Amino acid sequence: MTRLAAAAADTVGVLYDHTTVTSRWAVATAVAETVTPLAEVVAHRLPAGPATQWHTEVERQAALVQQAAALQPPTRADAAILDRPVPGPAVPASVDPARVVPDAVGVLLQATVRASDPPSVTEVLAYTIAAQTLSSAAERLGSADAPPAGQTTAADAWRAVRAALRPYDDGSRRFHEHTPSGVAAAGRLHAVLRSAPSDPTTWTASLRASVTSAAQHLPTLATQLLYRTVRSWADKGSLIAYARDVPPREDRVAAYLRGYQPGGLVRVDATDLQPVAGALHNARLLTLAAADRAADPGARATAGFPRRAWAANRAVLDDPQTPVALSVAIQQAHQQLQAARAQRSGPSRAR
């Protein structure tokens, strides 16, 4: 038990590069709250000596953390990290959604959180396909309150992210001999949900629970894609695009006139990537609504449901400004899809 407690405490340090200061505080608070009753159990079996002294120090430190947490409690959004799924051993041969969906979502969250090694454009495209499929499944679960036919959905918003990414390249859009773990997980998630019956009333209880729970993490995925990929691409200048496919600028007139030729390629920056950032913002908002509709009281009562993640999502939806932002997101996602369709019907160009 003491080894397990030590491992839990060390997790705060191990996940340092994957977390923020406030989310680490949420984890530390949860660990301290768990250590206190654990220390009471261990105390009865400790002999007098150094072990008892260390036990006393553990109790003191846990009390200090809990006192500090009482004055500065973690926010709901920061505490949601405690519900984040952790990927286990790969399950490529499994077709059980209860195993595939949570594991795949855990892999995707882990793959998009690393600031030092952001995913490539090709990887992000794969992740958005999985997110679109999961969003569509979640929307079918919440069909009683689903948007009217023809209205832009969360799945459409993820499709709009791929449309916004269409002009950009980082050299990864080519054949790869080895499939990254995140791409493989996205493929498994997409396949297992695509093979599920279209009518959610025929789904098994495990499928409904896995889809409902996994959907609560999609807003986090959208946020991590925005901050850990798009902004990293902009800071590093690692993407190129044709000048004709990005917002026009005076310093790119020559490249624009060269058209879809090598001389027409330019290196993009944060301004050029604003359509992608906007599309991810819209996907996050629409996914929040879809995930909330899928999480009925019965689903929230299941043992594996991520209650902290749902509470954080619900807090955003309860903000008075969110309905207006959601309406704008629906309009913008629709406009991006319409623009993408118009571009596909126009003259094509080769890379």
C-alpha positions as CSV (number, residue, x, y, z in Angstrom):
1,M,0.0,0.0,0.0
2,T,2.8,2.4,0.7
3,R,4.4,1.7,-2.7
4,L,1.1,2.4,-4.4
5,A,0.7,5.6,-2.4
6,A,4.3,6.7,-3.4
7,A,3.5,5.9,-7.0
8,A,0.4,8.1,-6.9
9,A,2.3,10.9,-5.3
10,D,5.1,10.7,-7.9
11,T,2.5,10.9,-10.7
12,V,2.3,14.7,-10.1
13,G,6.0,14.9,-11.0
14,V,6.0,12.3,-13.8
15,L,3.2,14.2,-15.6
16,Y,4.9,17.6,-15.2
17,D,5.3,18.1,-19.0
18,H,1.8,17.0,-19.7
19,T,0.0,19.3,-17.2
20,T,-0.4,22.9,-16.1
21,V,0.3,24.3,-12.6
22,T,-3.3,24.4,-11.8
23,S,-4.0,20.9,-12.9
24,R,-1.0,19.6,-10.9
25,W,-2.6,21.3,-7.9
26,A,-5.8,19.4,-8.5
27,V,-3.9,16.1,-8.6
28,A,-1.9,17.0,-5.5
29,T,-5.1,17.9,-3.6
30,A,-6.7,14.5,-4.6
31,V,-3.6,12.6,-3.5
32,A,-3.5,14.4,-0.2
33,E,-7.2,13.6,0.4
34,T,-6.5,10.0,-0.2
35,V,-3.3,9.8,1.8
36,T,-5.0,10.8,5.1
37,P,-7.4,7.8,5.4
38,L,-4.6,5.5,4.1
39,A,-2.2,6.8,6.8
40,E,-4.8,5.9,9.4
41,V,-5.0,2.3,8.1
42,V,-1.2,1.9,8.0
43,A,-0.6,3.4,11.5
44,H,-2.0,0.3,13.2
45,R,0.7,-1.9,11.8
46,L,3.7,0.3,12.2
47,P,6.3,-0.6,14.9
48,A,8.0,2.2,16.8
49,G,11.0,3.7,15.1
50,P,11.9,5.5,11.8
51,A,8.8,4.2,10.0
52,T,6.5,5.9,12.6
53,Q,8.4,9.1,12.2
54,W,8.0,9.0,8.4
55,H,4.3,8.2,8.9
56,T,3.9,11.3,11.1
57,E,5.6,13.5,8.5
58,V,3.3,12.1,5.7
59,E,0.2,13.0,7.8
60,R,1.6,16.5,8.5
61,Q,2.3,17.2,4.8
62,A,-1.1,15.9,3.7
63,A,-2.8,18.1,6.2
64,L,-0.8,21.2,5.0
65,V,-1.9,20.5,1.4
66,Q,-5.5,20.1,2.4
67,Q,-5.4,23.3,4.4
68,A,-4.0,25.1,1.4
69,A,-6.6,23.5,-0.9
70,A,-9.4,24.8,1.4
71,L,-8.1,28.4,0.8
72,Q,-7.5,27.8,-2.9
73,P,-9.6,24.9,-4.2
74,P,-8.9,23.5,-7.7
75,T,-11.4,24.6,-10.4
76,R,-13.7,22.1,-12.1
77,A,-11.7,22.4,-15.3
78,D,-8.5,21.6,-13.6
79,A,-9.9,18.7,-11.5
80,A,-11.2,17.1,-14.8
81,I,-7.7,15.8,-15.4
82,L,-8.4,13.2,-12.6
83,D,-10.9,11.6,-15.0
84,R,-8.6,11.4,-18.0
85,P,-8.4,7.9,-19.4
86,V,-5.0,6.3,-19.3
87,P,-4.2,4.0,-22.3
88,G,-3.3,0.5,-21.3
89,P,-1.8,-2.3,-23.4
90,A,-2.7,-2.0,-27.1
91,V,-5.9,-3.9,-28.0
92,P,-5.7,-4.0,-31.8
93,A,-7.4,-7.4,-32.0
94,S,-10.3,-6.4,-29.8
95,V,-13.7,-5.4,-31.3
96,D,-15.3,-4.7,-27.9
97,P,-16.2,-1.0,-27.7
98,A,-16.0,-1.1,-24.0
99,R,-12.2,-1.7,-24.4
100,V,-11.4,-0.1,-27.7
101,V,-13.1,3.3,-27.2
102,P,-11.7,4.3,-23.8
103,D,-8.2,3.0,-24.7
104,A,-8.3,4.9,-28.0
105,V,-9.4,8.1,-26.4
106,G,-6.6,7.8,-23.8
107,V,-4.0,7.3,-26.5
108,L,-5.3,10.4,-28.4
109,L,-5.3,12.6,-25.3
110,Q,-1.8,11.5,-24.5
111,A,-0.6,12.0,-28.1
112,T,-1.9,15.6,-28.3
113,V,-0.7,16.8,-24.9
114,R,3.0,16.8,-25.6
115,A,4.2,20.3,-26.2
116,S,7.7,19.2,-27.1
117,D,6.6,16.8,-29.8
118,P,3.4,18.0,-31.4
119,P,1.6,15.7,-33.9
120,S,2.1,16.2,-37.7
121,V,-0.6,17.4,-40.0
122,T,-1.3,13.9,-41.1
123,E,-1.7,12.7,-37.5
124,V,-4.1,15.5,-36.7
125,L,-6.2,14.7,-39.7
126,A,-6.5,11.1,-38.4
127,Y,-7.5,12.4,-35.0
128,T,-10.2,14.6,-36.4
129,I,-11.7,11.7,-38.3
130,A,-11.9,9.7,-35.0
131,A,-13.4,12.7,-33.2
132,Q,-16.0,13.2,-35.9
133,T,-17.0,9.5,-35.7
134,L,-17.2,9.7,-31.9
135,S,-19.2,13.0,-32.0
136,S,-21.6,11.5,-34.5
137,A,-22.2,8.5,-32.2
138,A,-22.7,10.7,-29.2
139,E,-25.2,12.8,-31.1
140,R,-27.2,9.7,-32.0
141,L,-27.4,8.9,-28.3
142,G,-28.8,12.4,-27.6
143,S,-31.1,12.3,-30.6
144,A,-34.1,13.3,-28.5
145,D,-32.6,16.8,-28.1
146,A,-30.5,16.8,-31.3
147,P,-30.4,19.8,-33.6
148,P,-33.0,20.0,-36.4
149,A,-32.2,18.2,-39.6
150,G,-29.8,20.3,-41.8
151,Q,-28.3,22.2,-38.8
152,T,-24.5,22.0,-38.4
153,T,-23.6,19.3,-35.8
154,A,-20.5,18.6,-33.8
155,A,-19.5,16.0,-36.4
156,D,-19.7,18.7,-39.1
157,A,-17.5,20.9,-36.9
158,W,-14.8,18.3,-36.9
159,R,-15.1,17.9,-40.6
160,A,-14.7,21.7,-40.9
161,V,-11.4,21.3,-39.0
162,R,-10.1,19.0,-41.7
163,A,-11.4,21.4,-44.4
164,A,-9.4,24.3,-42.7
165,L,-6.3,22.1,-42.6
166,R,-6.5,21.3,-46.3
167,P,-4.0,23.9,-47.6
168,Y,-1.3,23.2,-45.1
169,D,1.6,20.7,-45.3
170,D,4.6,19.8,-43.2
171,G,6.0,17.0,-45.3
172,S,4.0,14.3,-43.6
173,R,1.4,13.9,-46.3
174,R,3.0,10.9,-47.8
175,F,3.2,7.1,-47.4
176,H,4.5,6.0,-44.0
177,E,5.9,2.5,-43.4
178,H,5.1,2.6,-39.7
179,T,1.8,3.9,-38.2
180,P,2.1,6.1,-35.1
181,S,0.3,4.8,-32.1
182,G,-2.2,7.7,-32.1
183,V,-3.1,7.2,-35.7
184,A,-3.6,3.4,-35.1
185,A,-5.8,4.2,-32.1
186,A,-7.9,6.7,-34.1
187,G,-8.4,4.1,-36.8
188,R,-9.5,1.5,-34.2
189,L,-12.0,3.9,-32.7
190,H,-13.4,4.9,-36.1
191,A,-13.7,1.3,-37.2
192,V,-15.5,0.0,-34.1
193,L,-18.0,2.8,-34.1
194,R,-18.6,2.7,-37.8
195,S,-19.5,-1.0,-37.5
196,A,-22.0,-0.3,-34.8
197,P,-25.7,-0.3,-35.7
198,S,-27.0,3.1,-36.8
199,D,-29.9,2.9,-34.3
200,P,-28.5,3.6,-30.8
201,T,-31.5,1.9,-29.2
202,T,-30.0,-1.4,-30.3
203,W,-26.6,-0.7,-28.8
204,T,-25.4,-2.8,-25.9
205,A,-25.1,-1.1,-22.5
206,S,-21.3,-1.2,-22.7
207,L,-21.3,0.6,-26.1
208,R,-23.6,3.3,-24.8
209,A,-21.5,3.8,-21.7
210,S,-18.2,3.9,-23.6
211,V,-19.5,6.4,-26.1
212,T,-21.1,8.6,-23.5
213,S,-17.9,8.6,-21.3
214,A,-15.5,9.1,-24.2
215,A,-17.5,12.0,-25.6
216,Q,-16.9,14.0,-22.4
217,H,-13.2,14.1,-23.3
218,L,-13.6,15.5,-26.8
219,P,-13.6,19.1,-25.7
220,T,-10.2,18.5,-24.0
221,L,-8.9,16.9,-27.2
222,A,-10.0,20.0,-29.2
223,T,-8.3,22.3,-26.7
224,Q,-5.1,20.3,-26.8
225,L,-5.0,20.2,-30.6
226,L,-5.4,24.0,-30.5
227,Y,-2.7,24.8,-28.0
228,R,-0.2,21.9,-28.5
229,T,-0.3,21.6,-32.3
230,V,-1.7,24.7,-34.1
231,R,0.1,27.2,-31.9
232,S,3.3,25.1,-31.9
233,W,3.2,25.0,-35.7
234,A,2.8,28.7,-35.8
235,D,5.7,29.3,-33.3
236,K,8.0,27.0,-35.2
237,G,7.0,27.9,-38.7
238,S,6.9,24.3,-39.6
239,L,4.0,24.4,-42.2
240,I,3.9,25.6,-45.8
241,A,1.0,26.4,-48.1
242,Y,0.3,28.0,-51.4
243,A,-0.1,31.7,-51.1
244,R,-3.4,31.5,-53.0
245,D,-4.8,29.2,-50.3
246,V,-4.1,31.4,-47.3
247,P,-5.3,35.0,-46.3
248,P,-3.8,37.4,-48.8
249,R,-0.9,39.7,-47.7
250,E,1.0,42.4,-49.5
251,D,4.4,40.7,-49.0
252,R,3.2,37.6,-50.8
253,V,2.0,39.1,-54.0
254,A,4.8,37.5,-56.1
255,A,4.1,34.1,-54.6
256,Y,0.4,34.6,-55.2
257,L,1.0,35.3,-58.9
258,R,3.1,32.2,-59.3
259,G,-0.1,30.2,-58.5
260,Y,0.2,26.5,-57.7
261,Q,3.8,26.2,-58.6
262,P,6.8,25.6,-56.3
263,G,7.4,29.3,-56.3
264,G,3.9,29.9,-55.0
265,L,4.6,28.1,-51.7
266,V,5.1,30.2,-48.5
267,R,5.8,29.5,-44.9
268,V,2.8,30.1,-42.8
269,D,2.5,31.8,-39.4
270,A,-0.1,32.3,-36.7
271,T,-2.2,34.7,-38.8
272,D,-2.4,32.1,-41.6
273,L,-3.5,29.4,-39.2
274,Q,-6.4,31.4,-37.7
275,P,-9.0,29.5,-39.8
276,V,-7.7,26.2,-38.2
277,A,-7.7,27.7,-34.7
278,G,-11.3,29.0,-35.3
279,A,-12.4,25.6,-36.6
280,L,-11.0,23.9,-33.5
281,H,-12.7,26.4,-31.2
282,N,-16.0,25.7,-33.0
283,A,-15.5,22.0,-32.7
284,R,-14.9,22.3,-29.0
285,L,-18.1,24.3,-28.4
286,L,-20.3,22.0,-30.5
287,T,-18.8,18.9,-28.9
288,L,-19.5,20.3,-25.5
289,A,-23.2,20.4,-26.4
290,A,-23.3,17.0,-28.0
291,A,-21.5,15.4,-25.0
292,D,-23.9,17.0,-22.6
293,R,-26.9,15.8,-24.5
294,A,-25.6,12.2,-24.5
295,A,-24.9,12.3,-20.7
296,D,-28.4,11.7,-19.4
297,P,-28.9,10.9,-15.6
298,G,-28.8,7.2,-16.3
299,A,-25.4,7.5,-18.0
300,R,-24.0,9.7,-15.3
301,A,-24.9,7.1,-12.7
302,T,-22.6,4.4,-14.2
303,A,-19.4,3.6,-12.4
304,G,-17.0,4.6,-15.1
305,F,-18.6,7.9,-16.1
306,P,-16.1,10.8,-15.9
307,R,-18.1,13.0,-13.5
308,R,-15.4,15.7,-13.2
309,A,-15.0,16.1,-16.9
310,W,-18.8,16.4,-17.3
311,A,-19.0,19.0,-14.5
312,A,-16.3,21.0,-16.2
313,N,-18.1,20.9,-19.5
314,R,-21.4,21.7,-17.8
315,A,-19.8,24.8,-16.2
316,V,-18.9,26.1,-19.7
317,L,-22.4,25.5,-21.0
318,D,-23.9,27.3,-18.0
319,D,-22.0,30.4,-18.8
320,P,-24.4,33.1,-20.0
321,Q,-22.1,33.9,-23.0
322,T,-22.0,30.3,-24.2
323,P,-25.3,30.2,-26.1
324,V,-24.3,33.2,-28.2
325,A,-20.8,31.7,-28.8
326,L,-22.4,28.4,-29.7
327,S,-24.7,30.0,-32.3
328,V,-21.7,31.8,-33.9
329,A,-19.7,28.5,-33.9
330,I,-22.5,26.8,-35.8
331,Q,-22.6,29.5,-38.4
332,Q,-18.8,29.6,-38.8
333,A,-18.6,25.8,-39.1
334,H,-21.3,25.8,-41.8
335,Q,-19.5,28.6,-43.7
336,Q,-16.2,26.7,-43.6
337,L,-17.9,23.6,-45.0
338,Q,-19.6,25.5,-47.7
339,A,-16.3,27.2,-48.7
340,A,-14.6,23.8,-48.8
341,R,-17.3,22.4,-51.1
342,A,-16.9,25.4,-53.4
343,Q,-13.1,24.9,-53.6
344,R,-13.5,21.2,-54.4
345,S,-15.8,22.0,-57.3
346,G,-13.3,24.5,-58.7
347,P,-10.0,23.8,-60.5
348,S,-7.8,21.3,-58.8
349,R,-4.0,21.8,-58.2
350,A,-1.2,19.3,-57.6
351,R,1.2,19.5,-54.7
